[in-house]
Amino acid sequence: MQNLKDWLELIYFISGPAVAVIAFFALGQIRIAKEQLEAQRQTLRISSKRDALRLTADQISEYSSKVIPLLNALDKKIKDEQITYFSKFKVEVCADSIKVSPLNTDADIKETIKVASEIASASNALEAFSSYFVSGVADEKMAYLSLGTTFCNSVRNLAPLLVQLNANNRRSPAMLNLFTIWSCRLESEALNKQKKEIEDKLKNNGSVTIKTVGADT
């Protein structure tokens, strides 16, 4: 019995350091696993960003090679057919909406039938382009720097018709969504530029006064 007791005490004393060693190695493995997981996440983020930038560059190129020629063809057909529909309306972009005034009707839209094919081709190309950025798979901020102004000008020209079709549930939601975002950004940049110009003028002009003769200093 004494021998058994001695063996049990020996095992007990040995087991303490052994458990500590096992725990130390286990914690080390957990730390390594966490570092590997974080490294994998970082690699995935870098890969996703690289893919987004590549897709953005591709879409910018596509816009130049495919969308712009379709828009030019539409503009030419509108001019050749002497269609005045698109010049009758004022387009105002708010934070979350697009307002066209005066309100147009289905009777107004009939004038656009002559260029229906060209409008469909250009609108579909603009919608396909916009969907990449509205969905977040491509970098809209990068594309905005290259195409923000020309895209907004093109969609603004078509807005009287697009807004009317959108109201009738024949939608181009991505195109109008991106147009709203970029138009508000362009306006904000223009206002900030004006603000800076005014502030610079006020700073440079200063305040000049003429001292009245005999007045105390």
C-alpha positions in Angstrom: 0.0 0.0 0.0 2.8 2.4 0.9 4.5 1.8 -2.5 1.2 2.5 -4.2 0.7 5.6 -2.3 4.2 6.8 -3.2 3.6 6.1 -6.9 0.3 8.1 -6.8 2.0 11.0 -5.1 4.8 10.9 -7.7 2.3 10.9 -10.5 0.4 13.8 -8.9 3.5 16.0 -8.6 4.6 15.1 -12.1 1.2 15.8 -13.6 1.2 19.4 -12.5 4.2 20.5 -14.6 3.0 18.3 -17.5 -0.4 19.9 -17.6 1.3 23.3 -17.5 3.5 22.4 -20.4 0.6 20.9 -22.4 -1.4 24.1 -21.7 1.5 26.3 -22.8 1.8 24.4 -26.1 -1.9 24.5 -26.6 -2.1 28.3 -26.1 0.8 28.6 -28.5 -1.0 26.6 -31.1 -4.1 28.8 -30.6 -2.0 31.9 -31.0 -0.4 30.5 -34.2 -3.9 29.6 -35.5 -5.2 33.1 -34.9 -2.2 34.6 -36.6 -2.7 32.3 -39.6 -6.4 33.1 -39.7 -5.6 36.9 -39.7 -3.0 36.4 -42.4 -5.5 34.6 -44.5 -8.1 37.4 -44.0 -5.5 40.0 -44.9 -4.6 38.1 -48.0 -8.3 37.8 -48.9 -8.8 41.5 -48.4 -5.8 42.3 -50.6 -6.9 39.9 -53.2 -10.5 41.3 -53.2 -9.2 44.9 -53.4 -6.9 43.9 -56.3 -9.8 42.2 -58.1 -12.0 45.3 -57.5 -9.4 47.6 -58.9 -8.9 45.3 -61.9 -12.6 45.2 -62.5 -12.9 49.0 -62.2 -10.1 49.5 -64.7 -11.9 47.1 -67.1 -15.2 49.0 -66.7 -13.5 52.4 -67.3 -12.0 50.9 -70.5 -15.4 49.4 -71.5 -17.1 52.8 -71.0 -14.7 54.4 -73.4 -14.8 51.7 -76.0 -18.5 50.7 -75.9 -20.7 53.1 -73.9 -19.5 56.4 -75.4 -19.9 55.2 -79.0 -23.5 54.2 -78.2 -24.2 57.6 -76.6 -22.7 59.4 -79.6 -24.9 57.3 -81.9 -27.9 58.3 -79.8 -27.0 62.0 -79.9 -26.6 61.9 -83.6 -29.9 60.2 -84.2 -31.7 62.7 -81.9 -30.1 65.5 -83.9 -30.9 63.9 -87.3 -34.5 63.3 -86.3 -34.8 66.8 -84.8 -36.2 65.5 -81.5 -36.7 68.2 -78.9 -38.1 66.0 -76.1 -34.9 65.9 -74.0 -34.3 69.7 -74.0 -37.8 70.5 -72.6 -37.2 69.6 -69.0 -35.1 70.7 -66.1 -33.5 67.9 -64.0 -32.8 68.5 -60.3 -30.9 65.9 -58.2 -31.6 65.8 -54.5 -30.1 63.6 -51.8 -32.3 60.6 -52.5 -34.4 61.5 -55.6 -34.4 62.9 -59.1 -36.9 65.6 -60.0 -37.9 66.5 -63.5 -39.9 69.6 -64.3 -42.3 70.2 -65.8 -43.8 66.7 -65.4 -43.9 64.8 -68.6 -46.6 62.5 -69.9 -46.8 59.4 -72.1 -47.8 61.8 -74.9 -44.5 63.6 -74.6 -42.6 60.3 -74.7 -44.1 59.4 -78.0 -41.6 61.7 -79.7 -38.8 59.4 -78.6 -40.1 56.4 -80.5 -37.9 57.3 -83.4 -34.8 56.8 -81.4 -36.1 53.9 -79.2 -33.5 51.4 -80.4 -30.6 53.8 -79.7 -32.0 54.7 -76.3 -32.4 51.1 -75.3 -28.8 50.3 -76.4 -27.3 53.2 -74.6 -29.4 52.7 -71.4 -28.6 49.0 -71.2 -24.9 49.8 -71.5 -25.1 52.5 -68.8 -27.1 50.2 -66.6 -24.6 47.3 -67.0 -21.8 49.7 -66.2 -23.5 51.1 -63.1 -24.4 47.7 -61.6 -20.8 46.9 -60.9 -20.3 50.0 -58.8 -23.7 50.1 -57.1 -23.3 46.4 -56.0 -19.8 47.3 -54.5 -17.8 44.7 -56.5 -15.9 47.6 -58.3 -14.5 50.7 -56.8 -16.9 53.5 -57.6 -14.7 56.2 -56.1 -11.9 55.3 -58.5 -14.3 55.3 -61.5 -15.8 58.6 -60.3 -12.4 60.3 -60.7 -12.3 59.2 -64.3 -15.9 59.2 -65.5 -18.0 61.1 -62.9 -18.7 64.2 -65.0 -19.2 62.5 -68.4 -21.4 59.8 -66.8 -23.6 62.3 -65.0 -23.9 64.5 -68.1 -25.0 61.6 -70.2 -27.6 60.3 -67.7 -28.9 63.8 -67.0 -29.7 64.1 -70.7 -31.7 60.9 -70.6 -33.2 61.5 -67.1 -36.5 63.0 -68.2 -37.3 59.7 -70.0 -35.6 57.4 -67.5 -37.4 58.9 -64.5 -40.7 58.5 -66.3 -40.0 54.9 -67.1 -38.8 54.3 -63.6 -42.1 55.7 -62.3 -43.9 53.1 -64.4 -41.8 50.3 -62.9 -39.7 49.8 -66.1 -36.6 50.5 -64.1 -32.9 51.3 -64.5 -32.2 51.4 -60.7 -28.5 51.0 -60.8 -28.0 53.7 -63.3 -30.2 56.2 -61.5 -28.7 55.3 -58.2 -25.2 55.9 -59.3 -26.2 59.1 -61.1 -27.7 60.4 -57.8 -24.6 59.6 -55.8 -22.2 61.1 -58.3 -24.3 64.1 -59.1 -24.5 65.0 -55.4 -20.8 64.5 -55.1 -20.1 66.8 -58.1 -22.4 69.5 -56.6 -20.7 69.2 -53.2 -17.3 69.6 -54.7 -18.4 72.6 -56.8 -19.9 74.3 -53.7 -16.8 73.7 -51.6 -14.7 75.2 -54.4 -17.0 78.3 -54.5 -16.8 78.5 -50.7 -13.0 78.4 -50.8 -12.9 81.1 -53.5 -15.1 83.3 -51.4 -13.1 82.8 -48.3 -9.9 83.5 -50.2 -11.3 86.8 -51.5 -12.5 87.9 -48.1 -9.1 87.1 -46.7 -7.2 89.0 -49.4 -9.5 92.0 -49.3 -9.3 92.5 -45.6 -10.8 95.6 -44.0 -9.5 99.1 -44.8 -10.6 102.1 -42.8 -9.6 105.8 -42.9 -8.9 107.6 -39.7 -11.1 110.7 -39.1 -9.0 113.8 -38.6 -8.8 114.9 -35.0 -10.2 111.6 -33.7 -8.5 109.9 -30.8 -6.3 107.0 -31.6 
